[in-house]
Amino acid sequence: MTASRRPRAFARLCAPLALLIAFFACLPVVAYETKPFEDHDPKLDVDFTPTPMDAVRRMLDMAGVGPDDYVVDLGSGDGRILLTAATEYGVERALGVEIDPWLVDYAADKATAAGVAQRVRFVHADLFETDFFDADVLTMYLLPELNLRLRPLILSQMKPGTRIVSHSFDMGEWTPDAKDHVHLRDVYLWIVPARVGGRWRLEREGLAPVDLEFEQRFQRVTARASANGQALDTGAVELDGAEISFRVDGRRYHGHVDTDTIRPLEGADWSARRLRR
Ligand SMILES: C[S@@+](CC[C@H](N)C(=O)[O-])C[C@H]1O[C@@H](n2cnc3c(N)ncnc32)[C@H](O)[C@@H]1O
């Protein structure tokens, strides 16, 4: 071995040792970086991926969000949907439900920095164990199976007329009331329909009472009607949140569903009450 080749051989010999030393030197740092996540160990049903800002605005536009709306984001991530709702749409009350505490703190800090911390709250909670049912607008970017798990809760617990907007994923057989695309991303809107299925009695001034049967599948409703045992003509039923419009015997009835009664919005000579669900 020549003198000039000796340092190279030494370096080759030392390289694995240097790597080993470097590895152990880094170990505490690596452990420190990962520890907070191990500690939190949030049971995520879906990973954090933010909705692009143009899709955020399209969601809020489609829902017609305004200052009077109480907006809830299920799985609120970095808080961008609600922060945009507060800073650009004037929303006064919003709740973000997020299972990852690190993201909860991050979003809350952003709310403070934007001066909207009094209006937008982020809570560390599992969305499936949270009461979000009084929201006027519900936003979500979850997964198809999570939307399907939420669907019966939304339909049975949320008030008619609530707007639901979802980025990317639909609600299975519950067809959206509107759908849009933002750069290949789908955005869906549903209006929670009043629960009208069942038997009703339609009272009309000066006419025989009508037995009315509504069959409901989400927002789609069909009607059958009879008076004095005689079938009556019915037309298409339109249901938009709590507002219903139906036709019996050539006349259109337009009203507001209040659980078990229908209050006329046009004409004062009729009313309807539910006999059974
Ligand atoms: C795809 S990200 C959407 C974030 C934000 N909504 C957006 O659109 O930018 C889904 C979020 O849901 C949160 N998450 C997952 N499972 C959850 C659960 N069971 N309860 C609450 N949040 C959850 C994740 O941590 C993540 O931040």
The ligand as a Tripos MOL2 file, in Angstrom:
@<TRIPOS>MOLECULE
LIG
   27    29     1     0     0
SMALL
NO_CHARGES

@<TRIPOS>ATOM
      1 C1        -59.5860   15.5040    4.8460 C.3       1 LIG1
      2 S1        -59.3170   16.4470    6.3180 S.3       1 LIG1
      3 C2        -60.3800   17.8640    6.0420 C.3       1 LIG1
      4 C3        -59.9400   19.0910    6.7860 C.3       1 LIG1
      5 C4        -60.8040   20.3240    6.5640 C.3       1 LIG1
      6 N1        -62.1970   20.0750    6.8580 N.3       1 LIG1
      7 C5        -60.7040   20.7810    5.1300 C.2       1 LIG1
      8 O1        -61.6330   20.4990    4.3500 O.co2     1 LIG1
      9 O2        -59.6890   21.4100    4.7920 O.co2     1 LIG1
     10 C6        -60.2380   15.4730    7.5170 C.3       1 LIG1
     11 C7        -59.9790   15.8760    8.9630 C.3       1 LIG1
     12 O3        -60.8030   15.0680    9.8060 O.3       1 LIG1
     13 C8        -60.0860   14.7800   10.9980 C.3       1 LIG1
     14 N2        -60.6980   13.5780   11.5910 N.ar      1 LIG1
     15 C9        -60.5100   12.2800   11.2590 C.ar      1 LIG1
     16 N3        -61.2970   11.4750   11.9910 N.ar      1 LIG1
     17 C10       -62.0090   12.2870   12.8270 C.ar      1 LIG1
     18 C11       -63.0010   12.0500   13.8220 C.ar      1 LIG1
     19 N4        -63.4340   10.8270   14.1210 N.pl3     1 LIG1
     20 N5        -63.5130   13.1110   14.4800 N.ar      1 LIG1
     21 C12       -63.0890   14.3770   14.2060 C.ar      1 LIG1
     22 N6        -62.1530   14.6590   13.2640 N.ar      1 LIG1
     23 C13       -61.6320   13.6290   12.5640 C.ar      1 LIG1
     24 C14       -58.6490   14.5910   10.5210 C.3       1 LIG1
     25 O4        -57.7270   14.7750   11.5680 O.3       1 LIG1
     26 C15       -58.5600   15.6850    9.4410 C.3       1 LIG1
     27 O5        -58.0800   16.8900    9.9710 O.3       1 LIG1
@<TRIPOS>BOND
     1     1     2 1
     2     2     3 1
     3     2    10 1
     4     3     4 1
     5     4     5 1
     6     5     6 1
     7     5     7 1
     8     7     8 2
     9     7     9 1
    10    10    11 1
    11    11    12 1
    12    11    26 1
    13    12    13 1
    14    13    14 1
    15    13    24 1
    16    14    15 ar
    17    14    23 ar
    18    15    16 ar
    19    16    17 ar
    20    17    18 ar
    21    17    23 ar
    22    18    19 1
    23    18    20 ar
    24    20    21 ar
    25    21    22 ar
    26    22    23 ar
    27    24    25 1
    28    24    26 1
    29    26    27 1
@<TRIPOS>SUBSTRUCTURE
     1 LIG1         1 GROUP 0 **** ****
